[in-house]
Amino acid sequence: MDPRTPWQALTRPRFPLGPWPWRAVGYLGSGGLVGAVAGAVFLVLGVFSLFLVGLPLLLFAGIAVGHVERLRLGIADLDPVPDPHRVPAAPGLAAWLRTRTREQATWRELAYALLLATVLWPLDLLALAVGAGLPVALLSAPFRLAADGYETKVVKAYLVTSYPEAFGAALLGAVLLVALAYPLAAVAGARAALARALLTPREGERQGGIGEVIASRARLVDAFEAERRRIERDLHDGAQQRLVALTMTLGLARLDAPPGGPLAEQLAKAHTEAGQVLTELRELIHGIHPQVLADYGLGPALADAADRSAVPVDADTSGTPRLPGAVESAAYFAGCEALANIGKHSGARRARITARHADGVLRLEVEDDGRGGADPSRGSGLTGLADRIAVLDGTLTIMSPPGGPTLLRVEIPCPALSESSVSSSPRTASSSGRG
């Protein structure tokens, strides 16, 4: 494994010949440059802050310095450097300021920026001068002597008047260049570790960000289910009722039309077509969100789906408690999709569906004795269901060796709902209002 930091590179035998001494020089040299600029900026902002003009800029200057330092950290640390800041909940400068002032990362960045502008950049340049400047000065002794012709001073202290002395100084410089590369890289590694500790998110901030993502995903799932139920309700209460009225009107018209005539034939054909459309619409409504799932829960809904399957299915779903609506919906449609695939593709003679909730986890299994070889990537419809289950922090596993059998397993962590929660949860419509 290739080293990711200067400290890891120090243990490699070919360290002096690798890129890490140059990375250390680049990191410390750029640190001196950035720190000097930051010091000048803070000095100007500090003067203006006496008149309360530069105070806001002074407080948030650390954010800009932190961004630059995270980019620069890639010179000495090859691991990813995440941004510790959250995305504001609303657009606009006011929301951005509120979010940033409440984040610990903002104040850590300001502290790091002040430390860089006052202490760190002189130390970077000092380490660079000793670790690289001194050996390079010794190495240049023969060239400087040749340029002067008579004598030259090495590092402003040692007078060189002959070429043997100059080449001796150059040899010493070469030895020091290799020897001092190790402490120079160690200093660069320490500086990079300090920057990572102050400028990247802490563990609590990472968990908070993950929690926000999970909550956002849950809201999206709930919104999706609410929209699904709204469509189902509108189809049932609107289009379906109009089709029922149309079918009844056509039936009455058939009774009034003269039998055997062309009008009676046309009315009979229209009456039959309207009945077929009504049947298809009812099946569509049932597929969007079956009422048995809303009223009685996952177990009865899966049993109902098993009864309607083209392949005989043994259902063992009794005793499944009421679960959160998004979980019930995802598990139900996963089971229905699995049963539909069994009827279309497996050639199975029999199947079995099992649902259990234990230890805070819903486990759904669908097994058949078909030919096997199922591949979700071939457009079976299970890929989309796997993504939907993953949103609920669940997993969908398919084991289908050639020759069978095929087993689909869904696991979703979720709590069981209490009776009071079930009775108080809103329903799409009362079961008595269904036609």
C-alpha positions as CSV (number, residue, x, y, z in Angstrom):
1,M,0.0,0.0,0.0
2,D,1.4,3.4,-1.0
3,P,1.9,5.9,1.9
4,R,-0.7,8.5,2.3
5,T,1.1,10.9,4.7
6,P,4.7,11.9,5.4
7,W,4.7,9.9,8.6
8,Q,3.8,6.8,6.7
9,A,6.4,7.5,4.1
10,L,9.2,7.9,6.7
11,T,9.1,4.1,7.3
12,R,9.8,3.3,3.6
13,P,13.5,2.4,2.7
14,R,13.3,4.5,-0.5
15,F,11.9,7.6,1.2
16,P,14.7,10.0,0.1
17,L,14.3,9.0,-3.5
18,G,10.5,9.3,-3.5
19,P,8.2,12.3,-3.9
20,W,7.6,12.8,-0.2
21,P,10.6,15.0,0.6
22,W,9.5,17.3,-2.2
23,R,5.9,17.2,-0.9
24,A,7.1,18.2,2.5
25,V,9.1,21.1,1.0
26,G,6.1,22.2,-1.1
27,Y,3.7,22.0,1.9
28,L,5.9,24.0,4.3
29,G,6.9,26.5,1.6
30,S,3.3,27.2,0.6
31,G,2.4,27.4,4.3
32,G,4.8,30.2,4.8
33,L,3.4,32.0,1.8
34,V,-0.3,31.6,2.8
35,G,0.5,32.4,6.5
36,A,2.3,35.6,5.5
37,V,-0.6,36.7,3.4
38,A,-3.1,35.8,6.1
39,G,-1.0,37.7,8.7
40,A,-1.2,40.9,6.5
41,V,-4.9,40.5,5.9
42,F,-5.6,40.0,9.7
43,L,-3.5,43.1,10.4
44,V,-5.5,45.2,8.1
45,L,-8.8,43.8,9.3
46,G,-7.7,44.3,12.9
47,V,-7.1,48.0,12.2
48,F,-10.5,48.4,10.6
49,S,-12.1,46.5,13.5
50,L,-11.2,49.3,15.8
51,F,-13.9,51.2,13.9
52,L,-16.2,48.2,13.9
53,V,-16.0,48.1,10.1
54,G,-13.8,45.0,9.6
55,L,-15.1,43.0,12.6
56,P,-17.5,40.8,10.6
57,L,-14.8,40.2,8.0
58,L,-12.4,39.4,10.7
59,L,-14.7,36.8,12.3
60,F,-15.4,35.0,9.0
61,A,-11.9,35.3,7.4
62,G,-11.1,32.0,9.0
63,I,-13.6,30.3,6.7
64,A,-11.7,31.5,3.6
65,V,-8.4,30.5,5.2
66,G,-9.8,27.1,6.2
67,H,-10.9,26.4,2.6
68,V,-7.5,27.3,1.2
69,E,-5.8,25.1,3.9
70,R,-8.0,22.1,3.1
71,L,-7.0,22.4,-0.5
72,R,-3.3,22.8,0.4
73,L,-3.5,19.8,2.7
74,G,-3.7,17.6,-0.3
75,I,0.1,18.2,-0.8
76,A,1.0,16.4,2.4
77,D,-2.0,14.2,3.0
78,L,-3.6,12.1,0.3
79,D,-6.6,11.1,2.3
80,P,-9.9,12.9,1.4
81,V,-10.4,16.2,3.3
82,P,-14.2,16.7,3.9
83,D,-15.7,20.1,4.4
84,P,-17.0,20.5,8.0
85,H,-19.7,23.1,7.1
86,R,-23.4,22.3,6.6
87,V,-25.5,23.5,3.8
88,P,-27.8,26.4,5.0
89,A,-31.4,25.4,5.4
90,A,-32.6,28.4,3.4
91,P,-31.1,30.6,0.6
92,G,-29.7,34.1,1.3
93,L,-26.9,35.8,3.2
94,A,-28.9,35.9,6.5
95,A,-29.4,32.1,6.5
96,W,-25.7,31.5,5.6
97,L,-24.6,33.8,8.5
98,R,-26.9,32.1,11.0
99,T,-25.6,28.7,10.0
100,R,-22.0,29.6,10.1
101,T,-22.1,31.4,13.4
102,R,-23.7,28.4,15.1
103,E,-21.1,25.9,13.8
104,Q,-18.1,24.9,15.8
105,A,-16.1,24.5,12.6
106,T,-16.3,28.2,11.9
107,W,-14.6,29.1,15.2
108,R,-12.0,26.3,14.8
109,E,-11.1,27.7,11.4
110,L,-10.8,31.2,12.9
111,A,-8.5,29.9,15.6
112,Y,-6.4,28.0,13.1
113,A,-6.2,31.1,10.9
114,L,-5.0,33.2,13.7
115,L,-2.5,30.5,14.7
116,L,-1.2,30.3,11.1
117,A,-0.9,34.1,10.8
118,T,1.1,34.6,14.0
119,V,3.0,31.4,14.8
120,L,2.8,28.6,12.3
121,W,4.1,30.3,9.1
122,P,7.4,31.5,10.7
123,L,7.9,28.0,12.0
124,D,7.2,26.6,8.6
125,L,9.9,28.9,7.0
126,L,12.3,28.1,9.8
127,A,12.0,24.3,9.3
128,L,12.3,24.8,5.6
129,A,15.4,27.0,6.0
130,V,17.2,24.4,8.2
131,G,16.0,21.3,6.4
132,A,16.4,22.4,2.8
133,G,18.0,25.9,2.8
134,L,21.2,24.8,4.7
135,P,22.0,21.8,2.6
136,V,21.3,23.7,-0.6
137,A,23.6,26.5,0.5
138,L,26.4,24.0,1.2
139,L,25.8,22.3,-2.2
140,S,26.2,25.7,-4.0
141,A,29.7,26.4,-2.5
142,P,31.7,25.3,-5.6
143,F,29.5,27.4,-7.9
144,R,29.6,30.5,-5.8
145,L,33.4,30.1,-5.5
146,A,33.7,29.9,-9.3
147,A,31.5,32.9,-9.7
148,D,33.6,35.0,-7.2
149,G,37.0,33.6,-8.2
150,Y,38.7,34.1,-4.9
151,E,36.5,33.3,-1.9
152,T,32.9,32.8,-0.7
153,K,31.1,32.5,2.6
154,V,28.9,29.5,3.2
155,V,25.8,30.2,5.3
156,K,27.3,33.5,6.2
157,A,29.7,31.9,8.7
158,Y,32.3,29.7,7.0
159,L,34.8,31.3,4.5
160,V,35.8,29.0,1.6
161,T,39.0,30.0,-0.4
162,S,39.8,26.8,-2.3
163,Y,38.0,24.2,-4.4
164,P,38.8,21.3,-2.0
165,E,37.0,23.2,0.7
166,A,34.2,24.1,-1.6
167,F,33.7,20.4,-2.7
168,G,34.0,19.3,0.9
169,A,31.1,21.7,1.8
170,A,29.1,20.4,-1.1
171,L,29.6,16.8,0.0
172,L,28.5,17.8,3.5
173,G,25.5,19.5,2.0
174,A,24.5,16.3,0.0
175,V,24.7,14.3,3.2
176,L,22.6,16.8,5.1
177,L,20.1,17.0,2.3
178,V,19.4,13.3,2.8
179,A,19.6,13.3,6.5
180,L,17.5,16.4,7.1
181,A,14.8,15.2,4.7
182,Y,13.5,12.9,7.5
183,P,12.9,15.6,10.2
184,L,11.6,17.9,7.5
185,A,9.0,15.4,6.5
186,A,8.2,14.7,10.2
187,V,7.5,18.5,10.7
188,A,5.4,18.6,7.5
189,G,3.4,15.5,8.8
190,A,2.8,17.2,12.2
191,R,1.6,20.4,10.5
192,A,-0.7,18.4,8.2
193,A,-2.1,16.5,11.2
194,L,-2.8,19.7,13.1
195,A,-4.6,21.2,10.0
196,R,-6.7,18.0,9.6
197,A,-7.6,18.0,13.3
198,L,-8.9,21.6,13.2
199,L,-10.2,21.9,9.7
200,T,-12.1,18.7,9.1
201,P,-15.4,17.6,10.7
202,R,-15.4,16.0,14.2
203,E,-17.1,12.7,14.8
204,G,-20.2,14.3,16.3
205,E,-20.5,16.7,13.3
206,R,-20.3,13.7,10.9
207,Q,-23.0,11.9,12.9
208,G,-25.1,15.1,12.8
209,G,-24.7,15.3,9.0
210,I,-25.7,11.6,8.6
211,G,-28.7,12.2,10.8
212,E,-29.8,15.1,8.6
213,V,-29.5,12.9,5.5
214,I,-31.4,10.1,7.2
215,A,-34.2,12.5,8.3
216,S,-34.3,14.0,4.8
217,R,-34.6,10.6,3.2
218,A,-37.4,9.7,5.6
219,R,-39.3,12.9,4.7
220,L,-38.9,12.0,1.0
221,V,-40.3,8.5,1.6
222,D,-43.2,9.9,3.5
223,A,-43.9,12.5,0.8
224,F,-43.8,9.8,-1.8
225,E,-46.3,7.6,0.1
226,A,-48.6,10.6,0.7
227,E,-48.6,11.4,-3.0
228,R,-49.2,7.8,-3.9
229,R,-52.2,7.7,-1.6
230,R,-53.5,11.0,-3.0
231,I,-53.4,9.7,-6.5
232,E,-55.2,6.5,-5.4
233,R,-57.9,8.5,-3.6
234,D,-58.4,10.8,-6.6
235,L,-58.7,7.9,-9.0
236,H,-61.2,6.1,-6.7
237,D,-63.4,9.0,-5.8
238,G,-63.2,10.7,-9.3
239,A,-62.5,8.6,-12.4
240,Q,-63.8,5.3,-11.0
241,Q,-67.1,6.8,-9.9
242,R,-67.6,8.5,-13.3
243,L,-66.9,5.2,-15.0
244,V,-69.4,3.4,-12.8
245,A,-72.0,6.0,-13.8
246,L,-71.1,5.7,-17.4
247,T,-71.4,1.9,-17.3
248,M,-74.8,2.2,-15.6
249,T,-76.0,4.7,-18.2
250,L,-74.9,2.5,-21.1
251,G,-76.6,-0.4,-19.5
252,L,-79.9,1.5,-19.3
253,A,-79.5,2.7,-22.8
254,R,-79.1,-0.9,-24.0
255,L,-82.4,-1.8,-22.4
256,D,-84.2,1.1,-24.2
257,A,-82.6,0.4,-27.6
258,P,-84.5,-1.8,-30.1
259,P,-83.1,-5.3,-29.9
260,G,-81.1,-6.6,-32.9
261,G,-80.5,-3.2,-34.4
262,P,-77.2,-1.6,-35.1
263,L,-77.7,0.9,-32.2
264,A,-78.1,-2.0,-29.7
265,E,-74.9,-3.6,-31.0
266,Q,-72.9,-0.4,-30.6
267,L,-74.3,0.2,-27.1
268,A,-73.5,-3.4,-26.1
269,K,-69.9,-2.9,-27.4
270,A,-69.5,0.4,-25.6
271,H,-71.0,-1.1,-22.4
272,T,-68.5,-4.0,-22.6
273,E,-65.5,-1.7,-23.2
274,A,-66.6,0.6,-20.3
275,G,-66.7,-2.5,-18.0
276,Q,-63.2,-3.6,-19.0
277,V,-61.9,-0.1,-18.5
278,L,-63.5,0.0,-15.0
279,T,-61.9,-3.4,-14.2
280,E,-58.5,-2.2,-15.3
281,L,-58.9,1.0,-13.3
282,R,-59.8,-1.0,-10.2
283,E,-56.7,-3.1,-10.6
284,L,-54.6,0.0,-11.1
285,I,-56.0,1.5,-7.9
286,H,-55.3,-1.7,-6.1
287,G,-51.7,-1.7,-7.3
288,I,-51.1,1.9,-6.3
289,H,-51.9,1.3,-2.6
290,P,-54.3,-1.6,-1.8
291,Q,-56.8,-0.7,0.9
292,V,-56.2,-4.0,2.7
293,L,-52.6,-2.8,3.3
294,A,-53.9,0.5,4.7
295,D,-56.6,-1.0,6.9
296,Y,-55.1,-4.3,8.1
297,G,-51.4,-4.1,7.6
298,L,-48.6,-6.0,5.8
299,G,-49.6,-9.6,6.8
300,P,-53.1,-9.6,5.4
301,A,-52.0,-7.6,2.3
302,L,-49.3,-10.2,1.5
303,A,-51.8,-13.0,2.1
304,D,-54.1,-11.3,-0.4
305,A,-51.3,-10.9,-2.9
306,A,-50.5,-14.6,-2.5
307,D,-54.2,-15.6,-3.2
308,R,-54.1,-13.6,-6.4
309,S,-50.7,-15.0,-7.6
310,A,-50.6,-17.1,-10.8
311,V,-48.5,-19.7,-9.0
312,P,-49.8,-21.4,-5.9
313,V,-48.2,-19.7,-2.9
314,D,-48.0,-20.8,0.8
315,A,-48.3,-17.6,2.9
316,D,-47.0,-17.5,6.4
317,T,-47.6,-13.8,7.4
318,S,-49.9,-14.1,10.4
319,G,-48.8,-12.3,13.5
320,T,-46.9,-9.5,11.7
321,P,-47.6,-6.3,13.7
322,R,-48.5,-3.0,12.3
323,L,-45.4,-1.2,11.1
324,P,-44.6,2.3,9.8
325,G,-46.4,3.0,6.6
326,A,-43.3,3.4,4.4
327,V,-42.0,0.1,5.7
328,E,-45.2,-1.7,5.0
329,S,-45.5,-0.2,1.6
330,A,-41.9,-1.1,0.6
331,A,-42.2,-4.6,1.9
332,Y,-45.6,-5.2,0.2
333,F,-44.4,-4.1,-3.2
334,A,-41.2,-6.1,-2.9
335,G,-43.3,-9.2,-2.2
336,C,-45.7,-8.4,-5.0
337,E,-42.8,-7.8,-7.5
338,A,-41.2,-11.1,-6.4
339,L,-44.5,-13.0,-6.9
340,A,-45.0,-11.4,-10.3
341,N,-41.5,-12.4,-11.4
342,I,-42.1,-16.0,-10.2
343,G,-45.3,-16.2,-12.3
344,K,-43.6,-14.7,-15.4
345,H,-40.0,-16.0,-15.4
346,S,-39.3,-18.8,-13.0
347,G,-41.4,-21.7,-14.2
348,A,-42.0,-22.6,-10.6
349,R,-44.8,-25.0,-9.5
350,R,-45.0,-23.6,-6.0
351,A,-43.8,-20.6,-4.0
352,R,-43.7,-19.6,-0.3
353,I,-43.8,-16.1,1.3
354,T,-42.9,-15.5,4.9
355,A,-43.0,-12.3,6.9
356,R,-41.7,-11.9,10.5
357,H,-40.9,-9.0,12.8
358,A,-38.4,-9.7,15.5
359,D,-35.7,-7.8,17.4
360,G,-36.8,-4.6,15.7
361,V,-36.3,-5.9,12.2
362,L,-38.8,-6.9,9.5
363,R,-37.7,-10.0,7.6
364,L,-39.6,-10.9,4.4
365,E,-38.7,-14.0,2.4
366,V,-40.1,-15.2,-0.9
367,E,-38.9,-18.6,-2.2
368,D,-39.8,-20.6,-5.2
369,D,-38.9,-24.0,-6.8
370,G,-38.3,-22.6,-10.2
371,R,-35.3,-22.8,-12.6
372,G,-33.3,-20.1,-10.8
373,G,-30.7,-17.8,-12.4
374,A,-32.5,-14.6,-11.5
375,D,-30.5,-11.5,-12.3
376,P,-31.9,-8.1,-11.0
377,S,-29.7,-6.2,-13.5
378,R,-31.8,-7.6,-16.4
379,G,-34.7,-5.4,-15.6
380,S,-36.7,-7.5,-13.2
381,G,-38.0,-4.4,-11.4
382,L,-36.2,-5.4,-8.2
383,T,-33.4,-2.8,-8.7
384,G,-35.8,0.1,-8.0
385,L,-37.3,-1.8,-5.0
386,A,-33.7,-2.3,-3.7
387,D,-33.1,1.4,-3.9
388,R,-36.4,2.1,-2.1
389,I,-35.6,-0.4,0.6
390,A,-32.1,1.1,1.0
391,V,-33.7,4.5,1.7
392,L,-35.2,2.8,4.8
393,D,-31.8,1.5,5.8
394,G,-32.9,-2.0,4.7
395,T,-31.3,-4.6,2.4
396,L,-32.7,-6.8,-0.4
397,T,-30.8,-10.0,-1.1
398,I,-31.4,-12.4,-4.0
399,M,-30.0,-16.0,-4.0
400,S,-30.8,-17.7,-7.3
401,P,-28.3,-20.3,-8.5
402,P,-28.9,-21.9,-11.9
403,G,-31.4,-24.7,-11.4
404,G,-33.0,-23.1,-8.4
405,P,-34.4,-22.6,-5.9
406,T,-34.6,-18.8,-5.8
407,L,-34.8,-16.9,-2.5
408,L,-35.5,-13.2,-2.1
409,R,-34.9,-11.8,1.4
410,V,-35.8,-8.3,2.5
411,E,-34.7,-6.9,5.9
412,I,-35.8,-3.5,7.2
413,P,-35.0,-2.2,10.7
414,C,-38.2,-0.7,12.1
415,P,-40.2,-0.5,15.3
416,A,-43.6,-2.1,15.7
417,L,-46.5,0.4,16.1
418,S,-48.6,0.4,19.2
419,E,-52.4,0.0,19.0
420,S,-52.9,3.6,19.7
421,S,-50.6,4.6,17.0
422,V,-52.4,2.4,14.5
423,S,-55.8,3.7,15.5
424,S,-54.8,7.3,15.3
425,S,-52.9,7.1,11.9
426,P,-54.8,8.7,9.0
427,R,-56.3,6.4,6.3
428,T,-56.7,7.2,2.7
429,A,-60.4,6.5,3.0
430,S,-62.7,4.3,5.0
431,S,-63.2,0.8,3.8
432,S,-66.9,1.2,3.8
433,G,-66.5,3.9,1.1
434,R,-64.7,1.5,-1.4
435,G,-66.6,0.3,-4.4
